[in-house]
Amino acid sequence: MQTLLRLTAVLILSGGLISCGPSLYNQVYPTLIDGKYDSEFPYRACSEQLEEISESVLMVNAVAYYRSYSFGAEEHIGPGDITPAFLNARARSVMTTNQAAGTATVIGCENRRVVLLTCAHVVGFPDTEATYYFNEEHHSTGFLHTIAFKEKQTNYVSVLPEGGELQILALDRNLDVALLGKTFDVEPFPPLKAFMYPAGHARELEWGTFVYLFGYPSGHKMVTKAIVSSPNRDRRGTFLVDAVFSRGFSGGIALAIRDGVPNFELVGIVKLVSGHSEYYLAPETADGMVDYDPTIPYKGDLFVDRRTEIEYGIVQAVPMEAILEFIDSSQAQLQPYGYVVHFTPPKSKTP
């Protein structure tokens, strides 16, 4: 009988612990209403809102076409020697291309006009590129090795109607932000989805603030999560996130959450991943894969090559305050062509 009573008591106690589960859950995951950005994982599902946001995030491609000229070291050609007549007299020129891909977000779509936000380095190819000869002390001689002039550039989003080609409306290389635009002949159908959530305050981000990121790494539309580090690195609120960043993610939006989902706010765009380059000696290459035997001494020509090592998990972001300043300063360039950008006003910090 005593054994039965002890067993019953254990079962009652266990049942009591189980029945306390929901109350313990509520204590561990409280709904914080403090007016600050959240630093915990969302406590409820938000897939519907994330899918809606993703429809405004597009992949942008840019291709620049250059006419390139090369010069021998013995010619001693300097930049001052380059004139149209001089180049026309030379037969040695080739067409080359530079390509880039990144992420752009629709931030305005009115009156058959669309405006997208992206990073400047995705579309900001220079008009002229030059390389120089170096002397034995590894100092530039000032004499040209090659020079290339951009003849044409194409920026496009393949899913946009009417070819999807875009023009650069405004660009800031130092900030690494650009606005792209297109005027359609007819109203797009189905209508384009513009980003509709408020602009946020990057300066209010804190250590550990939780953010969602949208982008196109390696051409795949993806959403990922990250944690903010080093907030307020400057007066505008520049910050870092620990996302695993791949090529194509540049220009992706960063969304913070204020007092729980779906209270998303745009706090910036991601632009750069930290990395370092190192030079090394490499054997000559041939068409196709060459399999060198490491047990046999190599006797061919050696070349200097460069390898870039990406430091994954250290991603820089452009804060929303700087983006809004850039858009405001670009109004003179946008308005004559009828382009309009409207962001929902940021919310107050206090609840």
Long-range contacts (C-beta under 8 A, 24 or more apart in sequence): 31-259, 31-260, 32-259, 32-260, 33-259, 33-260, 33-351, 34-259, 34-351, 35-258, 35-259, 35-348, 35-349, 35-350, 35-351, 36-204, 36-206, 36-258, 36-259, 36-349, 37-200, 37-204, 37-205, 37-206, 37-209, 37-210, 37-256, 37-257, 37-258, 37-265, 37-267, 38-209, 38-210, 38-256, 38-257, 38-258, 38-259, 38-260, 39-206, 39-208, 39-209, 39-210, 40-210, 41-210, 41-225, 42-210, 42-257, 42-260, 42-261, 43-260, 43-261, 44-260, 44-261, 46-261, 46-262, 49-261, 49-262, 49-264, 50-212, 50-223, 52-193, 53-195, 53-197, 53-214, 53-253, 53-255, 53-264, 54-214, 54-221, 54-223, 55-193, 56-105, 56-106, 56-107, 56-192, 56-193, 56-194, 56-195, 56-196, 57-103, 57-104, 57-105, 57-106, 57-195, 57-214, 57-215, 57-216, 57-221, 57-252, 57-253, 58-103, 58-104, 58-105, 58-106, 58-116, 58-157, 58-159, 58-160, 59-101, 59-102, 59-103, 59-104, 59-157, 59-158, 59-216, 59-219, 59-221, 59-248, 60-101, 60-102, 60-103, 60-104, 60-116, 60-118, 60-122, 60-123, 60-155, 60-156, 60-157, 60-166, 60-180, 60-251, 61-99, 61-100, 61-101, 61-155, 61-156, 61-157, 61-158, 62-99, 62-100, 62-101, 62-102, 62-122, 62-123, 62-125, 62-153, 62-154, 62-155, 62-156, 63-97, 63-98, 63-99, 63-153, 63-154, 64-97, 64-98, 64-99, 64-125, 64-150, 64-152, 64-153, 65-95, 65-96, 65-97, 65-150, 65-151, 65-152, 65-153, 66-95, 66-96, 66-97, 66-98, 66-129, 66-148, 66-149, 66-150, 66-151, 67-93, 67-94, 67-95, 67-96, 67-148, 67-149, 67-151, 68-93, 68-94, 68-95, 68-96, 68-146, 68-147, 68-148, 69-93, 69-146, 69-147, 69-148, 70-145, 70-146, 71-143, 71-144, 71-145, 71-146, 71-147, 73-133, 73-143, 73-145, 75-143, 76-143, 77-143, 77-144, 78-142, 78-143, 78-144, 79-130, 79-144, 79-147, 82-144, 82-147, 96-148, 98-125, 100-125, 101-216, 101-219, 101-247, 101-248, 102-216, 102-248, 102-249, 102-250, 102-251, 103-214, 103-215, 103-216, 103-248, 103-249, 103-250, 103-251, 103-252, 103-253, 104-157, 104-180, 104-251, 105-195, 105-214, 105-251, 105-253, 105-269, 106-192, 106-193, 106-194, 106-195, 107-194, 107-195, 107-341, 107-343, 108-194, 108-339, 108-340, 108-341, 108-342, 109-188, 109-191, 109-192, 109-193, 109-194, 110-340, 111-338, 111-340, 112-183, 112-184, 112-185, 112-186, 112-187, 112-188, 113-181, 113-182, 113-183, 113-184, 113-337, 113-338, 113-339, 113-340, 114-160, 114-181, 114-182, 114-184, 114-188, 114-192, 115-169, 115-179, 115-180, 115-181, 115-334, 115-339, 115-340, 115-341, 116-157, 116-166, 116-179, 116-180, 116-181, 117-177, 117-178, 117-179, 117-251, 117-253, 117-269, 117-323, 118-177, 118-178, 118-180, 118-250, 118-251, 118-269, 119-176, 119-177, 119-178, 119-250, 119-251, 119-269, 119-271, 119-318, 120-171, 120-172, 120-173, 120-175, 120-176, 120-177, 120-178, 121-173, 121-176, 121-250, 121-271, 122-178, 122-250, 122-251, 123-153, 123-155, 123-168, 123-171, 123-178, 123-180, 124-168, 124-171, 124-173, 124-178, 125-150, 125-153, 126-150, 155-180, 160-188, 160-192, 161-188, 169-330, 169-333, 169-334, 169-337, 169-339, 170-326, 170-330, 170-333, 170-334, 172-326, 175-318, 175-322, 175-326, 176-271, 176-272, 176-318, 177-269, 177-318, 177-322, 177-323, 177-326, 179-327, 179-330, 179-334, 179-339, 179-341, 181-334, 181-337, 181-339, 183-337, 183-338, 195-253, 195-266, 196-344, 197-255, 197-264, 197-265, 197-266, 197-344, 198-264, 198-265, 198-266, 198-343, 198-344, 198-345, 198-346, 198-347, 199-265, 199-266, 199-320, 199-324, 199-343, 199-344, 199-345, 199-346, 200-256, 200-258, 200-265, 200-266, 200-267, 200-320, 200-346, 200-347, 201-237, 201-265, 201-267, 201-320, 201-321, 201-346, 201-349, 202-231, 202-236, 202-237, 202-238, 202-239, 202-267, 202-268, 202-317, 202-319, 202-320, 202-321, 203-231, 203-232, 203-236, 203-237, 203-319, 203-321, 204-237, 204-349, 205-231, 205-232, 205-237, 205-239, 205-256, 205-267, 206-231, 207-231, 209-256, 210-256, 210-257, 211-241, 211-254, 211-255, 211-256, 211-257, 211-267, 212-254, 212-255, 212-257, 212-264, 213-241, 213-243, 213-249, 213-252, 213-253, 213-254, 213-255, 213-270, 214-252, 214-253, 214-255, 215-248, 215-249, 215-250, 215-251, 215-252, 215-253, 215-270, 216-248, 216-249, 216-252, 217-245, 217-246, 217-247, 217-248, 217-249, 218-246, 218-247, 218-248, 219-248, 220-248, 226-254, 226-315, 228-256, 236-319, 236-321, 236-322, 236-325, 237-319, 237-320, 237-321, 237-322, 238-316, 238-317, 238-318, 238-319, 238-322, 239-267, 239-268, 239-317, 239-319, 240-314, 240-315, 240-316, 240-317, 241-270, 241-315, 241-317, 242-313, 242-314, 242-315, 243-270, 243-313, 243-315, 244-312, 244-313, 245-270, 245-273, 245-310, 245-312, 245-315, 254-317, 258-347, 259-351, 265-346, 265-347, 266-320, 266-343, 267-317, 267-319, 267-320, 268-317, 268-318, 268-319, 268-320, 268-323, 269-317, 269-318, 269-323, 270-315, 270-316, 270-317, 270-318, 271-316, 271-317, 271-318, 272-315, 272-316, 273-310, 273-311, 273-312, 273-314, 273-315, 273-316, 274-310, 274-311, 274-314, 274-315, 274-316, 275-308, 275-309, 275-310, 275-311, 276-308, 276-309, 276-311, 277-306, 277-307, 277-308, 277-309, 278-306, 278-307, 278-309, 279-304, 279-305, 279-306, 279-307, 280-304, 280-305, 280-306, 280-307, 281-305, 320-346
